[in-house]
Amino acid sequence: MADGDTNLPTIERKLGLQIWGIENMKMVPVPEKAYGTFFEGDCYIILHTKRTSRGSAVDLHYWIGKDSSQDEQGAVALYVTQLDNALRGNPVQHREVEGHESETFQSYFRNGIIYKKGGVASGFKHVETNMYNIKRLLHVKGKKHVSATEVALSWDSFNKGDVFLLDLGKVLIQWNGPNCSIAEKSRGLALARSIRDSERGGRAQIGIIDNEKDSPDLMQIMKMVLGERRGELREAIPDAKADELQKANVRLYHVYEKDNDLVVQEIATRPLTQDLLQHEDCYILDQGGFKIYVWRGKASSLEEKKAAFTRAVGFIQAKGYPSSTNIEVINDGAESAMFKQLFQRWTEKDETQGLGKVYTTGKIAKVEQVKFDTTQLHARPELAAEQRMVDDASGEIEVWRIEDLQMQPVNPKTYGQFYGGDCYLVLYTYLRSGRPHYVLYMWQGRHASVDEITACALNAIELDKKHGDEAVQVRVTMGKEPTHFLAIFKGKLVIYEGGTSRAQKSTPEPAIRLFQVRGTDETNTKATEVPARASSLNSNDVFLLTTSQVCYLWCGKGCSGDEREMAKMVADIVSKRDKHTILEGQEPAEFWEALGGKAPYASEKRFQEQITHYQPRLFECSNQTGRFIMTEVVGFCQEDLDEDDVMLLDTWEEIFLWVGKASNTYERNEAIASAKEYLKTHPAGRDLATPIILVKQGYEPLNFTGWFNAWDPYKWSDGKSYEEMKNSLGDVSAIAEIKVDLNNISLNKRTLSMTNLAGSSMASASPEYKSHFNHSDSNSYSNSGNYNSNSSPSLVPNGEEIYSREVLMNKTVDELPEGVDPTKKEYYLSDTDFHDIFGKSKDEFYQMPKWKQQNEKKQYGLF
């Protein structure tokens, strides 16, 4: 696709990432192997396309380096406008400033972003890199979103809390600050391996310093480069991140021009509603100065649409916000998930109510309940997630009531009856792969005391410990019972408004009670007590009215036969009196008398309510600093769940808290409080009674794993820990000699231990970067000049048809030795090299599923 009226290059319509740099005011493609590396003196355009359930979603970013010129910034903004026109206004547009990139932008570069000094427009010459003469220090920051900035080669650049990479071409030394977390070390190592494999073709060695005293050889190299260290290392400076209170402060402005002046008029604050956005206008939504959104109405003028970025920048300046503030421009009808969730309610055109919705009582829409096949849950975990079902509800149940702050077993004959003055613990046990799994529900009555609610939570912890800390804990607020909770009581769930199920009841039960019954089968039925008056009735439902003489089954005109049958089952639980079925409009006088007389009630025809299907979102939670901060992981997958994390998964109807095995005690203990704070500060004004589900690493239920694409249940047992990754970097026998030319000083014949320095022993020829936008393969090597001919790639002498890694990694079919099968490059590695690269033997590797084999081969340049 090219636009004849512009200087746009041909843009391929393809999924994934495309990146261009601006060179001599022209868009020049960046080679894929250089994706994730940005020169500070340049500007870039990034186009990302992904497939969605409704077609495809396109994001268009322009990135501004801190040393880029005004001319270059103007050119890149112009190109983005032209690209937006060429793509017919479909992309969500983003303005990104170096060091302050949006979470969406950072999600494209899973191994991290590297900022390099230099750039065309700034007048700096791009750094010519090769294997022997690179000498740079990278400051690596971040747990979920990693960035590496080139800093001064000095001990003054270091601090106690971050990871630093000393890159000497054929040797990369990772220095981990004493206060680094495991996740930060792991991300640093992933970045070091990425540099080794993509920039050096696998021909560099990685050394790791976790404790300086244990790594004297590596420390000697560092001191030769950086000199002796004087004084103490400084503390790390935490990133200035917006907290959730700040993000919750949303304001909507109408932006228009009047007499050549730009008018910005505030029209609403939180909670915002969708109807505020008129198709004829453009609006600015200010999320507490953290991010600025510009919404462009379909019927707004072309001039207004073109001026979106300019107006947003002007707004930032007028408000005194930092120039690095993120800007996102979105079009009417193509809104991002993040934007939609800033509104109290957002409905899509032609979208109707989803299935399996749990309702509170009252005069609300009636929705057809549709059965689904529970036998499909294990085969299709995404169905389990969608339907909010852990299993088919055929497991075992135990129920306790909190009495005198202790657990008191409930008579199994009364299972399913819950009183609003009590708190209950419900332990559900089910078998999966032949072993028991547990779900522990904490049901909190609306009228229970604070002490009882606290005791319920404390007793849940003790009960969980008795079951090996393996239970999924679910906080259930009265009236907000999740789907699976309804299903386990097989249609016999009854919620009494007040009172208690204790033997010694302080107040007598009322003589007249009214229950609203909803549900079509045993998996979705619930009876809820409502005020015993005529105004509580609803023509779409069945109601049970119990008196001292009789129990009436009142059937509204809109109810179905299945609903009537379920109501009959519940009627036997709430009353032992005779049952009288009466139809709406044929009530006897005694019926109205029991309700205190006739009164108007909801009698509209059944209709379907519009609703949006909210996209699930994953966040890393932190409140250690006293401020509640959440970092979103866009395009999340299982790999984003780190052992030392507490993560929050928001599926809108439920909040999941995933707790890693190595997470710190403070964040584990504060997890539920964090989830409540998240709901409280959400810009959309969320329901504070939304169920909160605590999930522990290794014991994830199907309704959690179903939100993740291709969940691997063996990841926690088979996945490599940081220490295993570190040790699998290399074998001591493969390291014969290391030479590092540092100011004409060589370290000759020095053998380093496996845990300190690892990688390939075969030093190789040097990559030459002519221009950072050069189309030549970044792993093409010159045969002249800067390399030692004795260490060039060659056949490994100790085996027939065995080749060194240099001959096989990142090679095209034409570059491979004759006779090598390009689909099985790894097969030709020596056993030592194979274990060094993959961290496992060939036998172990070929026992893995095919897709996992291919993923690992791609990761190490052997696919």
N, C-alpha and C positions, 0 to 999 in steps of 0.2 A: 504494500500500500504506500503510495507516494502522493503528495499533494503538489500539483503543478504550479500553484501560486506561491509556494514557500520553498525554503531551502531544506526541507525535511528529507532525510535519507529514506530508503525503502524500509518499512517497518513490517516485520513478519508477524502474522497472526498465529501465535503459538502460546501454549501454556508455559508458565514458569517465568524466569527472570531475563530481562534484556537491559544492558547498561551502555550508556554513551558518555563520553567525556566531551568537553568543549575545547577544541584546539583550533586556534586562528579563527575563532567565532563560528566554527562548524561543528556539527555533531559527528563524532568519530566513535565507532563501536569499540568497546573494551573487550579484549579476549576473555573467555569464560574463566580461564585459570587465574585471572587477576581480579575476579569478583570478590568483593569484601575488602579490597585495598584501595584507599582513597588518598590522593595527594592533597595536602593542605592548601596548596596554592591554586587548586582547580575547582571547577563546578561540574556536576554530573547530573544526568537524567536517568531515572530508574523506572522501568515499566514492569509491572508484575501482574500476571493473569492467572487466575485459578478457577477451577470448575466448581460450581455450586449446584444446589438442588434446583435452582431457578435459571440455570444457564451458566454464565461466567461472571466473575467479578474482576474489575480492572482497577489497579491502583497506579497512579502516576506521581512520582516524587521528583523534586529537584533538590539537590544537595549542594550546600554552599560551604566551601572550605574557608577556614578562618583567615587565610592569607590571599584569598581570591580577589581579583580586581572588580570594581564597580561595573566596568564594561562587560566582564564575563558573567556577572550576576544578572545584568540586564538581558544578555543574550540567552541565558538558560531559561529565564522567566518567559521570554518571548517564544522560545521553542516549545515550552510546556503548553502555552496557550494554543499554538498551532497544532500540536499533537492532540490536545483536547478536542479541537474542531475536527481534525482528521478522524478521530475516534468517536465522533458524533456526540460529544458531551457525556459519554458513559463513564469515564474514569472518575474515581475519587482522587482529588489532587492534594498533594502534601508539600509543604515547604519545610525542608530539613536543614538545620544548622549544625555544623560539626560539634560533636560532643553533647548535643541535646536532641538526638534523633528520637522519633516516635517509636513506640513499642512495635508498631506494624513494620516499620523499616528495619528495625533490629532483628525481627523474626526471620528475615530472609537469609541472614548470615549466621548460621548456627554455631560455627566455629569461632565467631567473633569478627570484629571490624578492626582493621589496622590502618592507622593514620601515618602517612609517610611525609617527611619534609620535602619541599620542592613543588614545582608546578610551572606550567608554561607561562601563564599570565603574570605570575609574580616575578618573572625574570630569573628564577632559580633554574639551574640545569637539573633535569631529573637525575636522581642518583643512579649511577651506573653500578649495577650489582653483579658480583660473581662470587664464586664459592670461596675464594681465598682472601678477598680484600674487603668484605663487608665488616663493618664494626659499628654496631648500633645498640642502643638500650631501649627496650620497649616496656612501658608501664602498663600492666594489664589490670583492668578493673572490671568488676561485675561478677554476679553469680549466674543470673539468668541471661542477661544481655551483656556480652563481653566486648570490650573495646581495648585496643592496644595503641598507645600513643608514643611516638618517638620522643625521648627526653634526653637531656644532657648526659654524656658519659661521665657520671660523677656519683660518688656515694651520697651527695646531697639530694639526688633525685629519689633515693630510697625512703621507704617508711616501713613500720612494723606490720601494717595490716593488709598490704597488697602483694601481688605477684609481679616479679620483674624478669624479663627475658633478655639475657645478654647474647646477642646474635653475632657470632664471629665467622659466619659463612658455613664452614663445615662442622662447626660445633655450636650448639645452642645450649646455654646454661640457664635453667629455670631456678630462680632464687625465690623461695616462698617465705614471706614475712612470718614471724613467730605467731602473729594473731590471725593468720589466714584460716578460713574454714576449709573443710574437705572439698566442698563444691567449688570454691575458688581455685584450689590447687588442681582439681580435675579439669576445670575449664581452661586453666593456663596450660596444662599438659596437652589438651585437645588442640589448642592454638599452636603450640610448639610442633606437634605432629603434623598439623596442617601445613605449616611453613616448610617443614622437612619434606613432606610428600609432594606438595604442589609447586613450591618455589625451587626446591633442590632435587626433585625427582627421587626422593628417598635416600639421597647420598649425603645426609648430614647425621651427626650423632647428637643425642640429647642427654645432657647431664642434669640431675635434679639435686638441689640443696634444700633439704627440709630442716636440717640442723647443721649449722656451720662447723661445729666441732667434729661431726661425723663425715665431713667432706673436705679434708685438707687439700686434696689435689685440685678440686674444682675451685676452692677458695684461692689457691695460689694463682690460677689463671685469672680469676676476677681481680685480684690485687695487682697483677701485672698490667691489666687494662685500666683499672680505676684508681690505682695507687692504694696506699694504706688508708684504712678508715680511721678518722679521728672523731672522737665524741660519740654520743649516743644516737641511735636512729630515732627519728621523730615519729610521733603517733600518726596514724592514717587520718586524713580529713574525710569525714563522711560526705557523700554526695548530697547536694541540696535538692531534696525531692519533695514534691507536693504531697501533703497528707490528705486523707480522705475527707476531712472537714473542709479543706480548701477546695477540693474537687467538687464537693456537694454544693458549693455556692455558685449555682448557675443563673445566668441572666440573659434574657433574649432582647435584642435590639433590632429595630427596623432601621435600615440604612437607605437613604435616598438623597438625591440632589435637589437643591432649591436655590434658584438664582446663582448658579455656579458654585454654591457652597455645599459641602457634604454635611448632611444632617444625620446624626445618630441618636435615635430616640428609644429609650428603654421602655419596653412594653410589658414585660412579665419577669417574675423571679420564680424560684422553685416552689411548688412542683409545676413543671411546664406541661402543657397539653398540646397534642398534635394539631388541633384546630386553630392554633395561633399562627401557623404558617400558611400564608395565602399564596396561591400559585402565581399571582401577578407581581410578587415582590421578592426582594432579596433580604436576608436577615443575617445578623452576626450573633452567634451564641458564645458567650464568654464563660468558660468553665474555670472560674476563680483565678484567671491569669495563667493557669496551667496549660491550657490549650484554647485556641480560637477556632471556631467552626464558622464557615460562610455557607449558608444554604441558598441555592439559586432556584427560584420558582420556575416552573415550566413556561409560564406565560410572561416572565420578566423580559425586559428588552435585551438585545444583544450587547449594547453598550454596558448595561448593568452587569451582565455575566462576565464580560471581559475585564471589568474593573474589580472583580472579586478580590484578587490577591492584593492589589494596590490599596483597596479600602481596608483590608485586614491589617496590612502593615501600618497604615495611617492610624487605625484604631489602637494598635499596640503602642505606638509612639504617644498618642494622646493620653492613654492610660498610664504611661510611664512604666510599662512592662519591659522586661529584658528583650533585646532584639532577637534573642535565640528562641523566643516563644514559638511553639509549634502552631502551624496553620494547616487546617484541613478544609478544602473546598468540596462541597458535595452537591449533587444535583437532585432535584425533586424526582422521587421515584427510584433513586439509586443510592439510598442512604446506607451508611455503614452500620454494623451492629452496635458499635460504641456510641454513635450518634443517637440511634433509636432508644437506647437504654437511658438516655438523659431525660426522657419524657415519661410522664406518669403512665401513659397508655399509648401504644402505637399499633395501629391496625393496618394491614395490607389490603389493597383492593381485591375483592373476590376471595378473601381467605375466611374460612369459617372455623368454628370451635373445634379443637382437637378432641380426641377420645380420652376416656378414663379420667376426666377432670373431677376432682373432689370439691364439693361445694359446701359453703356454710349455709345455714338456714336463712330463709327470707324470701322476699318476692323477687326472685331472679329467674333468668331464662331457663327453660327446660331443654335438655339435650338428650338425644337418643343414646342409650348405653349400648354399645356393640361388643359382643363377645370376641375374644381373640384366643388363639390356640396356645395355651401355656406350654405345650410340649416343644414349641419352637424356641423357647427362651435360651436354652444352652447352646443351640446351634446358631442362634442369631442374637448375640449380646446387645446389638443396637436396639432390638425390639424390647429387651429387658429394660434398657435405659429409657426408651420412649414411653413404655407403659409403666415405668417406676416399679417394676417387679423383680425381687431378688430371685425367686423361684416360683413354683406353682402353688405355694402355700400349703403343701401337704406335710410339713414338718411337725415337730412336737412343741407344745406351748406350756410354759409355767408362768403363773402370775402371783405377784406379791403386792400387798398394800402397805404403804408407809404408815405405821401406827406407833406413836410415842417415839418417833424418829428412828424406828427399827423396821426391818422387813417382816411382815406377817403374811404367811401363805394364804391365798384366797381359795375358797372351796371350788374345785373344778366344775361343780354343777352351775356355778354363777360366772364362769369365764365369759367375758364379752360384755359384762355389765360394769360400767364406769360411772362414778359419782363425782360431780363437780367440786365437792368439798374435800376430795382425796387426791393423793398422788399414787401412781402404780408403777411397778416394774414388770415388764413382760419380756421373758426370755424365749426366743424362738430358735430352735435347733433344727438344722436340716443337713442332709448328707450331700457332699459334692466330691466326686472322684473317690468315693469310699471313705471319706473322713468327715467328721462333724464340723460344721460352720455355725456361727452364732450371730444373731441380731438381737440387741438389747434395746427395747423401747422404754423411754422414760415418759410416761403420760402425766401431764400436769393439769390438774383440775383448775377451772377458772376461779374457784373460791377457796382453794387450798392456801394455807398460811405460807409465809416466806420461809419459815423454819422447815416446813414439810418439803417444800420444793428443793431447798438446800440439802436436806437429808436424803431425798430421792437421788440427787446427783452423786452424793458421797457413797451411798449404798450401791449405786450402779458401778462405781469404780471398784469397790470390794468384790462385787459379783463378777465383774470382768476379770479381775485377778485370779479368781477361782477357776476360770476357764482359760487360763494361760495368756491373758491380755490379748485374746484373739477376736473378741466380739466387736461387731460394728454397732456403735452407739447412736441411737436416734432420739433426739429431743422432739416430743410430740406435744403441741399445745392443743388443749381441748377445742374441738371444732375444726381442727386442721389435720385430721388423721390422714396419713399417706395411703395410697392405694393398697400396698402390700399389707398394711395393718388391718384394713377392712377385710382383706381376703383370708387372713389366718383365722378369723373368728367365724368363717363359713356362714355369713348372713345373719349372725346372732349378736351383732354389735349394737348395744344400746347405751346412749349417753344421757344420763340424768343431769339436769341443770344444777342442782345443789345436793345437799345431804351427804350421807356417807354410807358405806356398806359395812361399817363396823357393827358388832353385835350390840354394843351400848350406844344407841343413837340419841343424840341430845335433843333433837326435835322430831315430832311425829311426821310421817310422810303425808303429803297433801292428799285429800280424798279424791280430787279431780286432777287428772294430768292429761296433757296433749302431746303426742309424738308425731313428728314428721318423718315419713319413711321414704328413703330414696334408694334405688337399686333394682336391678333386673335379675340378678342371680347371686349365688353364694359368695362370689368374689368381690362384689361391689356394693353390698347393701349395708346401710347404716340407719338406725332410728335415733333421732335427736329430740330431746324434750324442748318444747317451745312454750311460751306463755299460753295458758289455757283460756284463750279468748278468740272470738270469731275472726278478728283481723289477722290472726296468724295463719289462717288457711290459704291454700294456693290451689287453683283448679288443675294444675299440672301434676299433682302428687296425691299419695294416699296418706291419710292421717289416722292415728289411733287415739280415741278419746276414752279414757278409763274413768269409771265412777265406782261407787261402792256397790252398785247393783249390776252394772253391765259394761261391756267393752265394745264401743262402736268402731267399725272399720269404715271410714268415710272415703269414698273413692271419687276423686275429682274427675271432671269430664275428659281431661287430657292424659290420664294415666293409662298404662298398658296392662294387659293380662298378666305378664310376668311380674310387674310391680305389685299387682294385687296379691299374687301368690306369695311373694316374699313378705308382704305385710301380714299375711295370715300366720306365717312362721313366727314373726316377731311378736304378734299379738299374744301368743301363748307364753311368751317370756314376761311381758309387762303386766299381764292380768290373768287371773285364774277364773274370772267371771265368764258368763255366757257371751258369745261373740255375735254381734249384729252387724251385717254388712248393709250400708246405706249408700245410695248414689247421690251425687251432688244434685240439688234441686228437689230431692224427695225426703228431706230430713224430718223426723218427728219433732214435735214441740219440745220434748225432753232434751233432745240433743242441743238445741239453741239455749235452753234454760241452763244446762250444765256449763255452757260457755259464757253465761252472763248476758245472753241476748244476742240477736243478730247484729252484724256490723259489716261494712264493706271489706272485701279482701281481694287479693290479686286473682283476677279471673281472665287475664289476657290469653289469647291463643298461644299455643306452643310456637316458639320461634328459635332460630339458631343465632347465637351471639357471635359477633366477629371477634377474632383474637389474632394476635401475631404469634408466630412460632419463634420464640427468642433463641438466639444462637448461644450455646453454652460458652462460658468464658472461664479461663483458668488464671489464678493470681497467686503470687508468692506473698505471704503475709509477714509483716514485721511490726512489732510495737515495742521493741526493746528500748528505743530511744525516748519512750514516753509519748511519741507521736505515732498514730496509726497510719502506716504506709503500706500500700499494696502496689506490686509491680505486675502488670499483666503480661502473660505469655501468649502472644498471638500465634494462631496456627499450631496449637499445642499437640504434643504426642506423649507417649509414656516416658520417653527419654527425659522429659522436662521434670519428672518427679525425682528429686535427689534425696538421698537417705537423710541428709541433715535439714530437710525442709519441712515446713508446715504449709500446705497448699490449699487454696479454697477454689472449689469448682462450683460455679453458679449456673444451675440449669433452670433458673427462674422459679419453678415450683418447689425446688429443694435446694438446700445449700449443703454441699459435701465438704468436709474438712479431711484432707489426707495427711496423715502424720507419719513422717519417715522414721525409721528405726534409730537413726543417730541425731534426731532433732533435739535441740536443747530443752531442758526441763521447763524453763520459763515459758517458752513459746508453746510447748505442749499443754501446760496448765492454763495458758491464756487463750487457747484455740477457740473455745466456745464464746468467750467474751469478744474475740476478734470477729467472729461470724455475726454476733449480735450488733457490734459496732458497724460492720459492713452494711447490714440491713438498715440500721438507723441513719447512716450518712449517705445512703444511696440517693442520687439525684432524683430518681423516679418516685420517691416516697413509697418504698416497699412495705409489704405487710410484715410486721415484726413477728407474727406467729408462723412464718414460713418454717417448715421442718428443717432442723439442722442435724446432719448425719456425720458422725465421726468414724472415719475409716482408717485402719492401720495398715502400714506397708506389709504386703505379703498375704493379707486377708481381705482383698478387695472383692465386694459382691458384684454380681453381673450388672445390676442397675447403675454401678459406678463405671466398670470397665467398658460398658457399651458405648460410653461417650468418647472413647478413644479408638482411633483407627488401628486395627491390627494389634490388639493387646497381647503381649506375650506373658503367659502365666509363669514361665520359668525364668523370667528376667532376674528376679531377686535372688534366685539360687544359682543361676548360670552367669549372670552379668558380672563384669569385672569391677572390683572395688578400685579405688585410687591406688592402693598399694600394689594390687595385682597388675594394673596397667603400667605402673612404674617399673615393676620387676620384669614385665614382659618386653620392655624396650630392647633388651639385648642380652647376649650371653658373653661372659667374661672371656671365653676362649676365642671369640670372634674379634677381640680387640688386641691387635699386636703392637700397634704404634700410633701415637697421636702427635701430629705436628700442628702447632698453632703459631703462625708468624705474627708476632706482636712487636712492632718496632724493632725488627731484625733479631728478636730473641726467640729461640725455639725451645720447646719442651720436647726433647727426644726420648724415645724408648720409654715412655711412662705408661705403665699398666694401671688402669683404673678399675675399681671394683664394679661389679654388675649394678649395684644399687645406686652408684654415683653417675656413671657415664655409660651410655648405651647407644646402639644404632649400628650402622654399617661400618665395616672396617675398610671398605673399598672406597677411598676418596676418588672423586671423579672429576671430569672436565667441568668447566664453569659455564653457568648460564649467562648469556649476555642480553641485557635489556636495551635495545636501540632507542625505543620510545615506549612510554608506558601504555600507549594505545596501539602499539605495533601488532599487526595481525599474526605475526609469526608465533609459533608455539613457544610458550615461555619456558618450556623444558628443552628447547633445541640447544645443542652445545657446539661450541666452536672447537675445531681441532688444533687451533694454534694458540700459543701464548701461555696462558696461566694455569697449566696443570702438570702434575707429575705423571709422566708416561708410564712409570712402573705400576701405577695404581689405576690404570684405565680399565673399563669393563672387559672381562675376558671369561672364558670358560673356567668353571671351578674344576681343578684338577683331580678332585678326590671322588669322582663318580662318573659313570657313563650317562650322557644326556642330562647332566645336572648343570644348571647355569646360575651364575651369581644374580642377585636381585637387580643389579643395575641393568642387566641385559633384558630383563623381563618387565620391570615396573614402568608404567606410563608409556608403553611402546605401542605404536600402530602395528597392524598386521605386516606391513612392508618392512618394518624395522626389526622384526623378530628373526632369530636364527632359523635357518632352513630346518624343516621337520617339526618345529614347535607348533602344537595345536593352540590357536589363539583363544579358544574357549576354555583351555585348561592351563593357563600360564603358571598358576601356582604349583602344578604337578611337577614342574621342572626345577623347583627350588630344592636346595639341600634340606635335610631334616632340621638342621640347626637354624638356617635362615627362615624356614617355614615357621618354626616355633617362635623365633624372634619377632616375626611380623604379626602372626595371628594369635600368639599366646597360647597355642594348643598344638597337639600333634596332628598329622595328616588324617589318621584314623578318626580322631575326635571331630575334625573339621567335616569329613565326608559323612558323618552320622547326623549332622545338623540338617534341618529342612533346607530345600534348595534355595528358597528366597533369602534365608539368612546367609547361606554361602555367598550368594550373589551380592548381597549388601556389603559383606565384609570385603569381598574382592574389589568392589567399587571403591570402598574406603581406602584401600591400600594400593590402588592403581594397577590392579591385576585382572580387571574385568574386560 
